[in-house]
């Protein structure tokens, strides 16, 4: 059994895609364009504002209008962090089980702290999680191992005794670089570059119950 389990937030613990998609669709309408279907935007959700603007407007960070559009997107997002965002089915039961067995758990996300902290509170996780590390908490975000190493420090747990759970290849890269075991989840957004089987995670799971089974005493 691990001593701690760390989770990515968007696409792993919580389905944030509906709110993020609503914000970029609001931008599209403001620009006189048609909104996009959630299913089309969903795979880009793990990339945050960068992914949303790329899919919707073809904008990369090098585009001259990117900064202005990103600021507008984030202003919209700040007003609806948790209107449709929900924990994925089975996550609440998984967290209950981890706590029952005395396994500490925390959150490591690339979302900025100004959005992470209120969202974690709105989801009812703030009183329970033992650490929250955001994309701007450390000098570099995932796929750097720094956020995970910082989380392990906060928990007082060695990386080798920690599992990191995520829905994007960079989660696996960061976890491996930090020395954690890694679990990739099929219910998340999964990105658009490489199939989940190619990420090299220690385990791939289809439902949170499978993670709970890994953490049960034998």
C-alpha positions as CSV (number, residue, x, y, z in Angstrom):
1,X,0.0,0.0,0.0
2,X,1.2,3.5,-0.8
3,X,1.5,6.0,2.0
4,X,-0.1,8.8,-0.1
5,X,-2.0,9.2,-3.4
6,X,-1.7,12.5,-5.4
7,X,-4.3,13.4,-8.0
8,X,-4.4,15.7,-11.0
9,X,-7.5,17.9,-10.8
10,X,-9.0,18.6,-14.3
11,X,-10.0,15.3,-15.9
12,X,-8.9,13.1,-13.0
13,X,-10.8,14.2,-9.9
14,X,-13.2,16.6,-11.5
15,X,-14.9,17.0,-14.8
16,X,-14.2,20.7,-15.5
17,X,-14.8,20.5,-19.2
18,X,-18.3,21.8,-19.3
19,X,-17.4,25.1,-17.5
20,X,-14.2,25.6,-19.6
21,X,-16.1,24.9,-22.8
22,X,-18.8,27.3,-21.9
23,X,-16.2,30.1,-21.4
24,X,-14.5,29.5,-24.7
25,X,-17.9,29.3,-26.4
26,X,-18.8,32.7,-24.9
27,X,-15.6,34.0,-26.5
28,X,-16.6,32.5,-29.9
29,X,-20.0,34.1,-29.7
30,X,-18.5,37.5,-28.8
31,X,-16.4,37.2,-31.9
32,X,-19.4,36.4,-34.1
33,X,-18.5,32.8,-34.4
34,X,-20.5,29.6,-33.8
35,X,-19.9,27.8,-30.5
36,X,-18.3,24.3,-30.5
37,X,-19.6,21.1,-29.2
38,X,-18.4,20.0,-25.8
39,X,-17.2,16.7,-27.3
40,X,-14.9,18.5,-29.7
41,X,-13.4,20.7,-26.9
42,X,-13.1,18.0,-24.3
43,X,-9.8,16.4,-25.4
44,X,-8.1,19.8,-25.2
45,X,-9.3,20.6,-21.7
46,X,-6.2,19.3,-19.9
47,X,-4.2,22.0,-21.7
48,X,-6.3,24.7,-20.1
49,X,-6.6,28.1,-21.8
50,X,-3.9,27.1,-24.3
51,X,-5.8,24.1,-25.5
52,X,-9.2,25.9,-25.5
53,X,-7.9,28.8,-27.6
54,X,-6.0,26.5,-30.0
55,X,-9.0,24.3,-30.7
56,X,-11.5,27.2,-31.0
57,X,-9.4,29.9,-32.7
58,X,-6.3,28.2,-33.9
59,X,-4.2,30.4,-31.6
60,X,-0.9,29.4,-30.1
61,X,0.8,31.5,-27.4
62,X,2.9,33.1,-30.2
63,X,-0.2,34.6,-31.8
64,X,-0.3,38.4,-31.4
65,X,-3.8,38.3,-30.0
66,X,-3.3,35.3,-27.7
67,X,-2.6,37.2,-24.5
68,X,-5.8,39.4,-24.9
69,X,-7.9,36.4,-25.7
70,X,-6.4,34.4,-22.8
71,X,-7.2,37.3,-20.4
72,X,-10.8,37.4,-21.6
73,X,-11.2,33.6,-21.3
74,X,-9.9,33.6,-17.8
75,X,-12.1,36.5,-16.8
76,X,-15.1,34.5,-17.9
77,X,-13.8,31.4,-16.2
78,X,-13.4,33.2,-12.9
79,X,-17.1,33.9,-12.9
80,X,-18.1,30.2,-13.4
81,X,-15.5,28.0,-11.9
82,X,-18.0,25.4,-10.6
83,X,-21.4,25.9,-12.3
84,X,-21.3,22.5,-14.1
85,X,-18.0,21.0,-12.7
86,X,-18.5,17.9,-10.7
87,X,-16.4,15.1,-9.3
88,X,-16.3,12.1,-11.6
89,X,-18.5,9.2,-10.6
90,X,-16.7,7.0,-8.1
91,X,-14.2,9.6,-6.9
92,X,-16.1,10.5,-3.7
93,X,-16.2,6.8,-2.7
94,X,-12.5,6.4,-3.6
95,X,-11.5,9.4,-1.3
96,X,-13.6,7.9,1.5
97,X,-11.8,4.6,1.2
98,X,-8.4,6.2,1.2
99,X,-9.2,8.1,4.3
100,X,-10.7,5.0,5.9
101,X,-7.3,3.2,5.4
102,X,-5.3,6.2,6.7
103,X,-3.8,7.0,3.3
104,X,-3.2,10.7,2.8
105,X,-4.2,12.3,-0.5
106,X,-3.5,15.5,-2.2
107,X,-3.9,17.5,-5.5
108,X,-1.2,18.5,-8.0
109,X,-2.5,20.5,-10.9
110,X,-1.2,22.9,-13.5
111,X,-4.2,25.1,-12.9
112,X,-3.2,28.4,-11.4
113,X,-3.7,28.9,-7.6
114,X,-6.2,31.7,-8.0
115,X,-8.5,29.2,-9.8
116,X,-7.5,26.0,-8.0
117,X,-8.1,27.1,-4.4
118,X,-11.7,28.3,-4.9
119,X,-12.6,25.4,-7.1
120,X,-11.3,22.9,-4.5
121,X,-13.4,24.7,-1.9
122,X,-16.5,24.7,-4.1
123,X,-16.1,20.9,-4.7
124,X,-16.0,20.4,-1.0
125,X,-12.5,19.0,-1.0
126,X,-10.7,21.7,0.9
127,X,-11.3,20.4,4.4
128,X,-10.1,16.9,3.4
129,X,-7.1,17.1,1.1
130,X,-3.8,17.2,2.8
131,X,-2.1,19.4,0.2
132,X,-2.9,21.4,-2.9
133,X,-0.1,22.2,-5.3
134,X,-1.0,24.5,-8.3
135,X,0.7,25.2,-11.5
136,X,2.3,28.4,-10.1
137,X,3.2,27.0,-6.7
138,X,6.7,25.8,-7.8
139,X,9.2,27.2,-10.2
140,X,7.9,24.9,-13.0
141,X,4.7,23.1,-13.7
142,X,4.2,19.5,-14.9
143,X,5.8,17.7,-16.8
144,X,8.5,18.9,-14.4
145,X,8.7,16.7,-11.3
146,X,8.9,19.8,-9.0
147,X,5.2,20.1,-8.1
148,X,5.1,16.4,-7.2
149,X,8.3,16.6,-5.1
150,X,6.9,19.6,-3.3
151,X,3.7,17.8,-2.6
152,X,5.6,14.8,-1.2
153,X,7.5,17.3,1.1
154,X,4.3,18.8,2.3
155,X,2.9,15.3,3.1
156,X,6.2,14.1,4.6
157,X,6.1,11.1,2.4
158,X,8.9,9.8,0.1
159,X,8.0,9.8,-3.6
160,X,8.7,6.1,-3.8
161,X,5.8,5.6,-1.3
162,X,3.5,7.8,-3.4
163,X,1.1,7.2,-6.3
164,X,0.3,9.9,-8.8
165,X,-3.0,9.6,-10.7
166,X,-3.6,11.6,-13.9
167,X,-5.3,11.7,-17.3
168,X,-2.5,13.2,-19.4
169,X,0.8,12.0,-20.6
170,X,2.6,14.9,-18.8
171,X,1.2,13.5,-15.5
172,X,2.9,10.2,-16.1
173,X,6.2,12.0,-17.2
174,X,6.1,14.1,-14.1
175,X,5.3,11.2,-11.8
176,X,8.1,9.0,-13.1
177,X,10.6,11.9,-13.0
178,X,9.7,12.4,-9.3
179,X,10.0,8.7,-8.5
180,X,6.3,8.1,-7.9
181,X,4.3,5.2,-9.1
182,X,1.9,6.3,-11.8
183,X,-1.7,5.5,-12.7
184,X,-3.4,6.8,-15.9
185,X,-7.2,7.0,-16.0
186,X,-9.3,6.4,-19.0
187,X,-12.2,8.5,-17.9
188,X,-10.3,11.7,-18.3
189,X,-9.5,14.0,-21.2
190,X,-6.4,12.0,-22.4
191,X,-5.0,14.8,-24.6
192,X,-4.6,14.5,-28.3
193,X,-1.0,13.5,-28.9
194,X,-0.4,9.8,-27.9
195,X,-2.8,7.0,-26.8
196,X,-2.9,6.3,-23.1
197,X,-1.3,2.9,-23.7
198,X,1.9,4.6,-25.0
199,X,2.4,6.8,-21.9
200,X,4.2,4.1,-19.9
201,X,2.1,4.4,-16.7
202,X,2.5,1.7,-14.1
203,X,-1.3,1.0,-14.4
204,X,-4.2,2.1,-16.5
205,X,-7.6,2.1,-14.9
206,X,-11.2,2.5,-16.2
207,X,-12.9,3.4,-12.9
208,X,-11.9,4.9,-9.5
209,X,-12.9,1.5,-7.9
210,X,-9.8,0.0,-9.5
211,X,-7.6,2.5,-7.7
212,X,-9.4,1.8,-4.4
213,X,-8.6,-1.9,-4.9
214,X,-4.9,-1.1,-5.4
215,X,-4.9,0.6,-2.0
216,X,-6.8,-2.0,0.0
217,X,-4.8,-4.0,2.6
218,X,-4.2,-7.6,1.6
